[in-house]
Amino acid sequence: MATGSSATTRRRAFLGIIAALVLAIGAFTLFAPRDEATPPAAPARSVEGDGVGTAIAADAPTVQSPPAYLAWMSGGFPADVRAKARTLDGLESTVVVAGDTRWMTRSLDADGEVVDEPKASFAIPIDAFAVNPIEYAPFLPEEIRGDVTDALNDGLGVLSTRSAALRNIGVGGVMEFGGEHVRIGAIAPDEAIGWSELLVSRDVGTTLGVRDDRYLLALAEGTPSEERFADTVGTLLPEGTALRVVKPGGSEFMRVASGVNPPIVLKEVFGEFAARPDADDPAVLTIEPSWVSRHIDTRVVPILGRVTCNEAFFPALLKALREVEREGLSSMLQTYNGCWNARTVARSPTAPPSFHAYGAAIDINAASNAYGAVPTMDERVVAIFERDGFNWGGDFLVPDGMHFEYWQPMEAAA
C-alpha cells in the first residue's frame, strides 16, 4: 500500500477476515483503524451532500445490468457528443460517462479514523467516473438502482466492492482529494459501475476535476449489429474517427478500453502505490520509494537479458520467454525496450497510470512495431504470450505492436 507502513501490512493480512465478516452480515461498512493513524486534521472543504447512504448487499452474482452497447474512442469524446447522443434514432437511452484519475491524499473510515495517508507530496491515483444520475439509472441493475442514484443525487460517492475492500472503508467513509472530499454513500458491484474505483455525480465530478467524457453506453431498440451501432454513433464524430464498439455482454469490462484490465484489477495483482506527478510533465510519475523497493526487481531472463519489472509479473514473462525458446523463435525478439516505466496511459495527465507504471507490461521490438503503426510482431510469438496470460497491444484501437501487458493469471490462461 501507499504508506509502506507495518500497519498497512497488518491491514492486508486481515483483509480476508474482514471480507468474510462483511459477507456474513450483508453490509460493507469496514472498520480497521491503524495504530499509527494521526488524528484527523481540520476537515477539507466538503463536496458531499446530506444523504445518509446505503450499503448494498454483497450478492453480486444475482445482480445483472441491462444489456447495454458500449462505444469509446481514444482520448475521449468531443464535448457535444453527450447531448447529441440523446437524439440518435434506434437508441432508447444513452449515457456518456466522464472519467479521470484523481489523486487521493487521505481516507478515513466512518468513525473518522485515518485509514490511508500517503507521505507528504505523494497521493494515491483513483480511477474516478462521473455520471448524471438520471441518465445512468436505466443502465443500473434494478436491485441497486435506487440506492446508487440516491447516493449520487445526494452528492455522495459510490465505491465498487473491490475498491471498498482495497480502501478498507465502507458507507460513511471519506476520501479526500486535496481540498475536496467525498463521503461514501453506497457500495455497488464492480460491473454495475463500470469497474470504476469511485463513482460520483457530474456535479461532484466537476468539483473534483473529472471532466473527460470517456465512453458511451446505450440501450438499443432491438438487437442491432456492432457494425450498425458503430455507424449510428459514428454520425456524432468527425469523419475517420477510430471507434471501438462492443455488443451487450461482449466484454468483461464494459468501459473505456474494455479489453484491458481496469486500474482496480492492477492494484489487486501488483500492489497499489502512491505517487507524485512531475511538476513540468504530470504524465511522468515519481512513485513512493517503499513501494518500488517491495515490488520492482531487476532480473536476467531468457532472450532479453536484464529487465526491470514487477515481481508478480516475472512468472508469466519467464514462462512465455522459455516457450519462445523451445519453439525456436528466439530470433523473433530482437530488442527489449522497457518494462517498468512510471508514467500514465498514452502520457495523458488525466489518464490512469500505465501498466508500465506497475511494472506489468513489456515492450519488445519497438523499432519495427511503433505505436500507431501496423504491427509486424511474429504471430507465433503473439500466440505464445497470449496463451501465457498476456494481452497484446497490436489488437488495441490504436495499435501498439511492441506491447505485451498482464491480462490474466497464468493458471487461468493455461
Sine and cosine of phi, psi and omega as CSV:
sin_phi,cos_phi,sin_psi,cos_psi,sin_omega,cos_omega
0.00,0.00,0.02,-1.00,-0.20,-0.98
-0.93,0.38,-0.62,0.78,-0.11,-0.99
-0.97,0.23,-0.42,0.91,-0.03,-1.00
0.95,0.32,0.26,0.97,-0.07,-1.00
-1.00,0.06,0.33,-0.95,0.06,-1.00
-0.91,0.42,-0.50,0.87,0.01,-1.00
-0.91,0.41,-0.57,0.82,0.04,-1.00
-0.90,0.45,-0.65,0.76,0.04,-1.00
-0.87,0.49,-0.68,0.74,0.03,-1.00
-0.90,0.44,-0.61,0.79,-0.01,-1.00
-0.89,0.46,-0.68,0.73,0.02,-1.00
-0.89,0.45,-0.62,0.79,-0.02,-1.00
-0.89,0.45,-0.58,0.82,-0.04,-1.00
-1.00,-0.04,0.03,1.00,-0.09,-1.00
-0.87,0.49,-0.64,0.77,0.01,-1.00
-0.89,0.46,-0.63,0.77,0.01,-1.00
-0.91,0.42,-0.68,0.74,0.00,-1.00
-0.89,0.47,-0.69,0.72,-0.03,-1.00
-0.88,0.48,-0.65,0.76,0.02,-1.00
-0.89,0.45,-0.65,0.76,0.03,-1.00
-0.89,0.46,-0.66,0.75,0.01,-1.00
-0.87,0.50,-0.70,0.72,0.01,-1.00
-0.89,0.45,-0.59,0.81,-0.05,-1.00
-0.93,0.37,-0.61,0.80,-0.07,-1.00
-0.99,-0.14,-0.09,1.00,0.07,-1.00
0.93,0.37,0.51,0.86,0.04,-1.00
-0.65,-0.76,0.24,-0.97,-0.07,-1.00
-0.86,-0.52,0.20,0.98,0.00,-1.00
-0.98,0.19,0.91,-0.41,-0.10,-0.99
-0.94,-0.35,0.71,-0.70,-0.01,-1.00
-0.84,-0.55,0.93,-0.38,0.00,-1.00
-0.51,-0.86,0.91,0.41,0.00,-1.00
-0.90,0.44,0.56,-0.83,-0.02,-1.00
-1.00,-0.10,0.54,-0.84,-0.11,-0.99
-0.85,0.53,-0.59,0.81,-0.10,-1.00
-1.00,-0.02,0.15,0.99,-0.08,-1.00
-0.85,0.53,0.74,-0.67,0.04,-1.00
-0.99,0.10,0.49,-0.87,0.02,-1.00
-0.86,0.51,0.62,-0.78,-0.01,-1.00
-0.83,0.55,0.69,-0.73,0.05,-1.00
-0.98,0.19,-0.03,-1.00,0.06,-1.00
-0.82,0.57,0.72,-0.69,-0.11,-0.99
-0.88,0.48,0.60,-0.80,0.09,-1.00
-0.95,0.31,0.26,-0.97,0.03,-1.00
-0.90,0.43,0.84,-0.54,-0.16,-0.99
-0.99,0.12,0.58,-0.82,0.17,-0.98
-0.90,-0.43,0.32,0.95,0.01,-1.00
-1.00,0.08,0.27,-0.96,0.06,-1.00
-0.98,-0.21,-0.33,-0.94,-0.05,-1.00
-0.99,-0.16,0.01,1.00,-0.05,-1.00
-0.92,0.40,0.45,-0.89,0.00,-1.00
-0.99,0.12,-0.61,0.80,0.02,-1.00
1.00,-0.09,0.36,-0.93,-0.08,-1.00
-0.71,-0.70,0.71,-0.70,0.14,-0.99
-1.00,0.02,0.83,-0.55,-0.02,-1.00
-1.00,0.01,0.67,-0.74,-0.07,-1.00
-0.88,0.48,0.39,-0.92,-0.16,-0.99
-1.00,0.02,0.32,0.95,-0.04,-1.00
-1.00,0.00,0.83,0.55,-0.06,-1.00
-0.82,0.57,-0.60,0.80,-0.03,-1.00
-0.86,0.51,-0.39,0.92,-0.03,-1.00
-1.00,-0.03,-0.01,1.00,-0.04,-1.00
-0.98,-0.21,0.83,-0.55,-0.06,-1.00
-0.79,-0.62,0.79,-0.61,0.01,-1.00
-0.97,0.23,0.47,-0.88,0.08,-1.00
-0.85,0.53,0.43,-0.90,-0.10,-1.00
-0.97,0.25,1.00,0.00,-0.08,-1.00
-0.99,-0.13,0.55,-0.84,0.19,-0.98
-1.00,0.02,0.49,-0.87,-0.05,-1.00
-0.86,-0.52,0.65,-0.76,0.14,-0.99
-0.65,-0.76,0.66,-0.75,0.08,-1.00
-0.42,-0.91,0.32,-0.95,0.02,-1.00
-0.65,-0.76,0.41,-0.91,-0.01,-1.00
-0.89,0.46,0.71,-0.70,0.04,-1.00
1.00,0.10,-0.15,0.99,0.03,-1.00
1.00,-0.09,0.33,-0.94,-0.04,-1.00
-0.98,0.20,0.45,-0.89,0.16,-0.99
-0.87,0.49,0.41,-0.91,-0.13,-0.99
-0.89,0.46,-0.44,0.90,-0.08,-1.00
-1.00,0.05,-0.07,1.00,-0.07,-1.00
-0.91,0.42,-0.62,0.79,-0.06,-1.00
-0.85,0.52,-0.73,0.68,-0.01,-1.00
-0.95,0.33,-0.66,0.75,-0.04,-1.00
-0.92,0.38,-0.52,0.86,-0.05,-1.00
-0.88,0.48,-0.48,0.88,-0.02,-1.00
-0.93,0.38,-0.30,0.95,-0.06,-1.00
-0.99,-0.11,-0.01,1.00,-0.08,-1.00
-0.95,0.32,0.73,-0.68,0.06,-1.00
-0.94,0.33,0.59,-0.80,0.06,-1.00
1.00,0.04,-0.03,1.00,0.03,-1.00
-0.90,-0.44,0.84,-0.54,-0.04,-1.00
-0.97,0.24,-0.66,0.75,-0.01,-1.00
-0.57,-0.82,0.57,-0.82,0.09,-1.00
-0.67,-0.74,0.48,-0.88,0.15,-0.99
-0.58,-0.81,0.71,-0.71,0.11,-0.99
-0.97,-0.25,0.80,-0.60,-0.08,-1.00
-0.98,-0.22,0.83,-0.56,0.09,-1.00
-1.00,0.05,0.50,-0.86,0.00,-1.00
-0.33,-0.94,0.72,-0.69,0.06,-1.00
-0.50,-0.87,0.35,-0.94,0.12,-0.99
-0.98,0.18,0.81,-0.59,0.08,-1.00
-0.90,-0.43,0.51,-0.86,-0.15,-0.99
-0.97,-0.24,0.93,-0.36,-0.04,-1.00
-0.99,0.12,0.82,-0.57,-0.04,-1.00
-0.99,-0.11,-0.33,0.94,0.03,-1.00
-0.18,-0.98,0.45,-0.89,0.14,-0.99
-0.70,-0.71,0.48,-0.88,0.00,-1.00
-0.72,-0.69,0.49,-0.87,0.06,-1.00
-0.99,0.12,-0.04,-1.00,-0.08,-1.00
-0.91,0.42,-0.32,0.95,0.03,-1.00
-1.00,-0.01,0.02,1.00,0.00,-1.00
1.00,0.07,0.15,0.99,0.02,-1.00
-1.00,0.09,0.66,-0.75,-0.01,-1.00
-0.92,0.39,0.74,-0.67,0.06,-1.00
-0.96,-0.27,-0.82,0.58,0.06,-1.00
-0.84,-0.55,0.71,-0.70,0.09,-1.00
-0.49,-0.87,1.00,-0.03,-0.01,-1.00
-0.85,0.52,0.35,-0.94,0.04,-1.00
-0.87,0.49,0.37,-0.93,-0.05,-1.00
-0.79,0.62,0.70,-0.71,0.02,-1.00
0.99,0.16,-0.13,0.99,0.04,-1.00
-0.97,-0.25,0.42,-0.91,0.05,-1.00
-0.50,-0.87,0.29,-0.96,-0.06,-1.00
-0.99,-0.16,0.81,-0.58,0.02,-1.00
-0.95,0.31,0.79,-0.61,-0.02,-1.00
-0.88,-0.48,0.77,-0.63,0.03,-1.00
-0.99,0.16,0.99,-0.13,-0.14,-0.99
-0.94,-0.34,0.75,-0.66,0.06,-1.00
-0.92,-0.40,0.43,-0.90,0.02,-1.00
-0.68,-0.73,0.68,-0.73,-0.04,-1.00
-0.64,-0.77,0.35,-0.94,0.23,-0.97
-0.99,0.16,0.86,-0.51,-0.09,-1.00
-0.84,0.55,-0.63,0.78,0.00,-1.00
-0.91,0.41,-0.66,0.75,0.00,-1.00
-0.94,0.34,-0.53,0.85,-0.08,-1.00
-0.99,0.13,-0.40,0.92,-0.10,-0.99
-0.80,0.61,-0.70,0.71,-0.04,-1.00
-0.89,0.45,-0.27,0.96,-0.06,-1.00
-0.99,-0.12,-0.02,1.00,0.00,-1.00
-1.00,-0.07,0.55,-0.84,0.12,-0.99
-0.85,0.53,0.62,-0.79,-0.05,-1.00
-0.84,0.54,-0.59,0.80,-0.09,-1.00
-0.88,0.47,-0.45,0.89,-0.08,-1.00
-0.86,-0.51,0.03,1.00,-0.11,-0.99
-0.83,0.55,-0.75,0.66,-0.04,-1.00
-0.91,0.42,-0.66,0.75,-0.03,-1.00
-0.91,0.42,-0.68,0.73,-0.02,-1.00
-0.93,0.36,-0.75,0.67,-0.03,-1.00
-0.92,0.39,-0.58,0.82,0.06,-1.00
-0.88,0.48,-0.71,0.71,0.01,-1.00
-0.88,0.47,-0.72,0.70,-0.02,-1.00
-0.90,0.43,-0.68,0.73,0.01,-1.00
-0.90,0.44,-0.48,0.88,0.01,-1.00
-1.00,0.08,0.08,1.00,0.02,-1.00
0.98,0.18,0.28,0.96,0.01,-1.00
-0.99,-0.12,0.29,-0.96,0.03,-1.00
-1.00,-0.10,0.38,-0.93,0.09,-1.00
-0.87,-0.49,0.83,-0.56,0.06,-1.00
-0.99,-0.12,0.55,-0.84,0.18,-0.98
-0.97,0.26,0.33,-0.94,-0.01,-1.00
-0.86,0.50,-0.66,0.76,0.00,-1.00
-0.93,0.36,-0.64,0.77,0.01,-1.00
-0.91,0.42,-0.64,0.77,0.02,-1.00
-0.88,0.47,-0.64,0.76,0.02,-1.00
-0.93,0.38,-0.69,0.73,0.01,-1.00
-0.91,0.41,-0.67,0.74,0.00,-1.00
-0.95,0.30,-0.40,0.91,-0.06,-1.00
0.88,0.47,0.57,0.82,0.12,-0.99
-0.71,-0.70,0.38,-0.92,0.02,-1.00
-0.74,-0.67,-0.45,-0.89,0.01,-1.00
-0.85,0.52,0.74,-0.68,-0.05,-1.00
1.00,-0.08,-0.27,0.96,0.07,-1.00
-0.94,0.34,0.23,-0.97,-0.08,-1.00
-0.74,-0.67,0.69,-0.72,0.13,-0.99
-0.91,-0.42,0.83,-0.56,-0.03,-1.00
-0.98,-0.21,0.67,-0.74,0.02,-1.00
-0.80,-0.60,0.99,0.13,-0.08,-1.00
0.89,0.46,-0.88,-0.47,-0.03,-1.00
-1.00,0.07,0.06,1.00,0.01,-1.00
-0.88,-0.48,0.41,-0.91,0.15,-0.99
-0.52,-0.85,0.41,-0.91,-0.04,-1.00
-0.83,-0.56,0.80,-0.60,0.12,-0.99
-1.00,0.04,0.62,-0.79,-0.06,-1.00
-1.00,0.09,0.79,-0.61,-0.03,-1.00
-0.94,-0.33,-0.26,0.97,-0.02,-1.00
-0.31,-0.95,0.40,-0.92,0.13,-0.99
-0.88,-0.48,0.73,-0.68,-0.06,-1.00
-0.72,-0.69,0.44,-0.90,0.08,-1.00
-0.82,0.57,0.60,-0.80,-0.07,-1.00
-0.82,0.58,-0.71,0.70,-0.08,-1.00
-0.92,0.39,-0.38,0.93,-0.02,-1.00
-0.97,0.25,-0.37,0.93,-0.03,-1.00
-0.83,-0.56,0.59,0.81,0.14,-0.99
0.91,0.41,0.43,0.90,-0.01,-1.00
0.83,0.56,0.45,0.89,0.12,-0.99
-0.97,0.23,0.39,-0.92,0.10,-0.99
-0.99,0.15,-0.55,0.83,-0.02,-1.00
-0.60,-0.80,0.80,-0.60,0.06,-1.00
-0.92,-0.40,0.76,-0.66,0.01,-1.00
-0.71,-0.70,0.17,-0.99,0.10,-0.99
-0.95,0.30,0.28,-0.96,0.03,-1.00
-0.90,0.44,-0.56,0.83,0.03,-1.00
-0.89,0.46,-0.74,0.67,0.03,-1.00
-0.92,0.40,-0.64,0.77,0.02,-1.00
-0.85,0.52,-0.65,0.76,0.04,-1.00
-0.88,0.48,-0.65,0.76,0.03,-1.00
-0.90,0.44,-0.59,0.81,-0.01,-1.00
-0.99,0.16,-0.29,0.96,-0.03,-1.00
0.99,-0.16,0.32,0.95,0.08,-1.00
-1.00,0.05,0.93,-0.36,-0.15,-0.99
-0.76,-0.65,-0.41,0.91,-0.14,-0.99
-0.99,0.11,0.82,-0.57,0.03,-1.00
-0.98,0.20,0.94,-0.34,-0.19,-0.98
-1.00,-0.05,-0.67,0.74,-0.04,-1.00
-0.47,-0.88,0.27,-0.96,-0.05,-1.00
-0.83,-0.55,0.70,-0.72,0.15,-0.99
-0.92,-0.39,0.56,-0.83,-0.01,-1.00
-0.60,-0.80,0.65,-0.76,0.21,-0.98
-0.99,-0.17,0.86,-0.51,-0.15,-0.99
-0.98,-0.20,0.40,-0.92,0.15,-0.99
-0.98,0.20,0.85,-0.53,-0.07,-1.00
0.96,0.27,-0.47,-0.88,-0.04,-1.00
-0.75,-0.67,0.95,0.30,0.00,-1.00
-0.89,0.45,0.44,-0.90,0.07,-1.00
-0.94,0.34,0.28,-0.96,0.06,-1.00
-0.87,0.49,-0.60,0.80,0.00,-1.00
-0.90,0.44,-0.68,0.73,0.00,-1.00
-0.92,0.39,-0.65,0.76,0.04,-1.00
-0.90,0.44,-0.66,0.75,0.03,-1.00
-0.88,0.47,-0.65,0.76,0.02,-1.00
-0.90,0.44,-0.63,0.77,0.00,-1.00
-0.90,0.44,-0.77,0.64,-0.01,-1.00
-0.93,0.36,-0.54,0.84,-0.03,-1.00
-0.88,0.48,-0.40,0.92,0.03,-1.00
-0.91,0.42,-0.28,0.96,-0.01,-1.00
-1.00,0.03,-0.15,0.99,-0.18,-0.98
-0.90,-0.44,0.37,-0.93,0.07,-1.00
-0.85,0.53,0.56,-0.83,-0.02,-1.00
-0.85,0.52,0.69,-0.72,0.02,-1.00
1.00,0.03,0.03,1.00,0.00,-1.00
-0.92,0.39,0.75,-0.66,0.07,-1.00
-0.97,0.24,0.85,-0.52,-0.09,-1.00
-0.80,-0.60,0.68,-0.74,0.08,-1.00
-0.93,-0.36,0.79,-0.61,0.04,-1.00
-0.83,-0.56,0.47,-0.88,0.00,-1.00
-0.67,-0.74,0.72,-0.69,0.03,-1.00
-0.97,0.26,0.25,-0.97,0.00,-1.00
-0.81,0.58,0.78,-0.63,0.00,-1.00
0.96,0.28,0.15,0.99,-0.06,-1.00
-0.98,0.20,-0.13,0.99,0.01,-1.00
-0.54,-0.84,0.54,-0.84,0.08,-1.00
-0.90,0.45,-0.57,0.82,-0.04,-1.00
-0.92,-0.40,0.99,-0.14,-0.01,-1.00
-1.00,0.08,0.98,0.20,-0.09,-1.00
-0.37,-0.93,-0.04,-1.00,0.06,-1.00
-0.82,0.57,0.65,-0.76,-0.07,-1.00
0.77,0.64,0.83,0.55,-0.18,-0.98
-0.89,0.46,-0.33,0.94,0.03,-1.00
-1.00,-0.05,0.25,0.97,-0.04,-1.00
-0.84,-0.54,0.63,-0.77,0.03,-1.00
-0.86,0.51,0.74,-0.67,0.05,-1.00
-0.95,0.31,0.28,-0.96,-0.06,-1.00
-0.81,0.58,-0.60,0.80,-0.04,-1.00
-0.87,0.48,-0.57,0.82,0.02,-1.00
-0.94,0.34,-0.67,0.74,0.04,-1.00
-0.86,0.52,-0.67,0.75,-0.01,-1.00
-0.89,0.45,-0.65,0.76,0.00,-1.00
-0.90,0.44,-0.64,0.77,-0.10,-0.99
-1.00,0.09,-0.66,0.75,-0.17,-0.99
-0.93,-0.38,-0.04,1.00,0.05,-1.00
1.00,-0.08,0.70,-0.71,0.03,-1.00
-1.00,0.09,0.62,-0.79,0.02,-1.00
-0.83,-0.55,0.31,-0.95,0.24,-0.97
-0.97,-0.25,0.52,-0.85,-0.06,-1.00
-0.53,-0.85,0.12,-0.99,0.03,-1.00
-0.73,-0.68,0.91,-0.41,0.07,-1.00
-0.89,0.45,0.62,-0.79,0.00,-1.00
-0.91,0.41,0.65,-0.76,-0.06,-1.00
-0.90,0.44,-0.59,0.81,-0.03,-1.00
-1.00,0.06,-0.49,0.87,0.00,-1.00
-0.63,-0.77,1.00,-0.08,-0.08,-1.00
-0.89,0.45,-0.20,0.98,0.05,-1.00
-0.98,0.18,-0.21,0.98,0.04,-1.00
-0.99,-0.15,0.76,-0.65,-0.12,-0.99
-0.90,-0.43,0.61,-0.80,0.23,-0.97
-0.96,-0.28,0.91,-0.42,-0.06,-1.00
-1.00,0.02,0.62,-0.79,-0.02,-1.00
-0.81,0.59,0.81,-0.58,-0.19,-0.98
-0.84,0.54,-0.54,0.84,-0.05,-1.00
-0.91,0.41,-0.56,0.83,0.07,-1.00
-0.91,0.41,-0.68,0.73,-0.01,-1.00
-0.87,0.50,-0.70,0.71,-0.04,-1.00
-0.92,0.40,-0.50,0.87,-0.01,-1.00
-0.99,0.12,-0.50,0.87,-0.20,-0.98
-0.90,-0.43,-0.41,0.91,-0.11,-0.99
-0.98,-0.22,0.73,-0.68,-0.04,-1.00
-0.62,-0.78,0.43,-0.90,0.09,-1.00
-0.92,-0.38,0.80,-0.60,-0.02,-1.00
-0.68,-0.73,0.29,-0.96,0.12,-0.99
-1.00,-0.10,0.83,-0.56,-0.04,-1.00
-0.87,-0.49,0.34,-0.94,0.03,-1.00
-0.84,0.54,0.55,-0.84,0.12,-0.99
0.94,0.33,-0.79,0.61,-0.16,-0.99
-1.00,0.05,-0.38,0.93,-0.03,-1.00
1.00,0.09,-0.68,-0.74,-0.06,-1.00
-0.98,0.20,0.82,-0.58,0.05,-1.00
-0.72,-0.69,0.47,-0.88,0.00,-1.00
-0.88,-0.48,0.91,-0.40,-0.09,-1.00
-0.60,-0.80,0.03,-1.00,0.13,-0.99
-0.95,0.31,0.66,-0.75,-0.02,-1.00
-0.83,0.56,-0.57,0.82,-0.02,-1.00
-0.96,0.28,-0.20,0.98,-0.02,-1.00
-1.00,0.02,-0.39,0.92,-0.11,-0.99
-0.90,0.44,-0.66,0.75,-0.02,-1.00
-0.82,0.58,-0.73,0.69,0.01,-1.00
-0.92,0.38,-0.67,0.75,-0.01,-1.00
-0.88,0.47,-0.72,0.69,0.01,-1.00
-0.89,0.46,-0.67,0.74,0.00,-1.00
-0.88,0.47,-0.71,0.70,-0.02,-1.00
-0.90,0.43,-0.70,0.71,-0.04,-1.00
-0.92,0.40,-0.60,0.80,0.04,-1.00
-0.92,0.40,-0.58,0.82,0.05,-1.00
-0.94,0.35,-0.62,0.79,0.07,-1.00
-0.86,0.51,-0.68,0.74,0.05,-1.00
-0.88,0.48,-0.75,0.66,-0.05,-1.00
-0.89,0.46,-0.53,0.85,0.00,-1.00
-1.00,0.10,0.05,1.00,0.02,-1.00
0.94,0.34,0.51,0.86,-0.08,-1.00
-0.93,-0.36,0.26,0.97,-0.06,-1.00
-0.83,0.55,-0.57,0.82,-0.05,-1.00
-0.93,0.38,-0.25,0.97,0.02,-1.00
-0.97,0.25,-0.25,0.97,0.01,-1.00
-0.95,-0.32,0.99,-0.14,-0.09,-1.00
-1.00,0.03,-0.62,0.79,-0.10,-0.99
-0.66,-0.75,0.59,-0.81,0.18,-0.98
-0.99,-0.15,0.81,-0.59,-0.13,-0.99
-0.86,-0.52,0.34,0.94,0.14,-0.99
0.84,-0.54,0.50,-0.87,0.06,-1.00
-0.76,-0.65,-0.96,0.29,0.01,-1.00
-0.99,0.13,0.84,-0.54,0.00,-1.00
-0.46,-0.89,0.94,-0.33,-0.13,-0.99
-0.98,0.20,1.00,-0.04,0.03,-1.00
-0.46,-0.89,0.08,-1.00,0.01,-1.00
-1.00,-0.07,0.20,-0.98,0.04,-1.00
-0.88,0.47,0.75,-0.66,0.03,-1.00
0.81,0.59,0.35,0.94,0.01,-1.00
0.82,0.57,0.57,0.82,0.07,-1.00
-1.00,-0.10,0.74,-0.67,-0.06,-1.00
-0.93,0.37,-0.32,0.95,0.00,-1.00
-0.98,-0.21,-0.04,1.00,0.00,-1.00
-0.99,0.13,0.30,-0.95,0.05,-1.00
-0.92,0.40,0.31,-0.95,0.15,-0.99
-0.83,0.55,0.64,-0.77,0.02,-1.00
-0.91,0.42,0.34,-0.94,0.17,-0.99
-0.83,0.55,-0.53,0.85,0.03,-1.00
-0.90,0.44,-0.51,0.86,0.01,-1.00
-0.90,0.44,-0.49,0.87,0.06,-1.00
-1.00,0.03,-0.07,1.00,-0.11,-0.99
0.94,0.35,0.55,0.83,-0.12,-0.99
-0.88,-0.47,0.42,0.91,0.07,-1.00
-0.46,-0.89,0.46,-0.89,0.00,-1.00
-0.71,-0.71,0.63,-0.78,0.03,-1.00
-0.96,-0.29,0.73,-0.68,-0.06,-1.00
-0.70,-0.71,0.64,-0.77,0.06,-1.00
0.84,0.54,0.75,0.66,-0.08,-1.00
-0.89,0.46,-0.60,0.80,-0.07,-1.00
-0.87,0.50,-0.59,0.81,-0.03,-1.00
-0.98,-0.21,0.09,1.00,0.00,-1.00
-0.65,-0.76,0.79,0.61,-0.08,-1.00
-0.90,0.43,0.46,-0.89,0.04,-1.00
-0.86,0.52,0.79,-0.61,0.02,-1.00
1.00,0.01,-0.21,0.98,-0.01,-1.00
-1.00,-0.04,0.28,-0.96,0.06,-1.00
-0.92,0.40,0.84,-0.55,-0.06,-1.00
-0.92,0.40,0.54,-0.84,0.08,-1.00
-0.85,-0.52,0.16,0.99,-0.02,-1.00
-0.85,0.53,0.70,-0.71,0.00,-1.00
-0.84,0.54,0.78,-0.63,-0.09,-1.00
-0.91,0.42,-0.44,0.90,0.05,-1.00
-0.94,0.33,-0.60,0.80,0.08,-1.00
-0.91,0.41,-0.69,0.72,0.02,-1.00
-0.86,0.52,-0.70,0.72,-0.02,-1.00
-0.88,0.48,-0.63,0.78,0.01,-1.00
-0.91,0.42,-0.75,0.66,-0.02,-1.00
-0.89,0.46,-0.65,0.76,0.01,-1.00
-0.91,0.40,-0.60,0.80,0.06,-1.00
-0.88,0.47,-0.54,0.84,-0.08,-1.00
-1.00,-0.09,0.33,0.95,0.19,-0.98
0.99,-0.15,0.27,0.96,0.00,-1.00
-0.98,-0.19,0.43,-0.90,0.14,-0.99
-0.95,-0.31,0.78,-0.63,-0.07,-1.00
-1.00,-0.08,0.76,-0.65,-0.01,-1.00
-0.93,0.37,-0.25,0.97,0.03,-1.00
-0.90,0.43,-0.31,0.95,0.02,-1.00
-1.00,-0.09,0.02,1.00,-0.03,-1.00
-0.93,0.36,0.31,-0.95,0.03,-1.00
-0.83,0.56,-0.71,0.70,0.21,-0.98
-0.97,-0.23,0.94,-0.33,-0.14,-0.99
-0.84,0.54,0.62,-0.78,0.05,-1.00
-0.67,-0.74,0.95,0.30,-0.19,-0.98
-0.89,0.47,-0.38,0.92,0.01,-1.00
-0.97,0.25,-0.24,0.97,-0.33,-0.94
-0.99,-0.17,0.81,-0.58,0.15,-0.99
-0.83,-0.56,0.82,-0.58,-0.05,-1.00
-0.79,-0.61,0.31,-0.95,0.03,-1.00
-0.87,0.50,0.71,-0.70,0.09,-1.00
-0.83,-0.55,-0.76,0.65,-0.01,-1.00
-0.47,-0.88,0.35,-0.94,0.01,-1.00
-0.86,0.52,0.51,-0.86,-0.01,-1.00
-0.83,0.55,-0.62,0.78,-0.03,-1.00
-0.87,0.49,-0.64,0.77,0.02,-1.00
-0.93,0.36,-0.63,0.78,-0.01,-1.00
-0.91,0.42,-0.62,0.78,-0.02,-1.00
-0.94,0.35,0.00,0.00,0.00,0.00
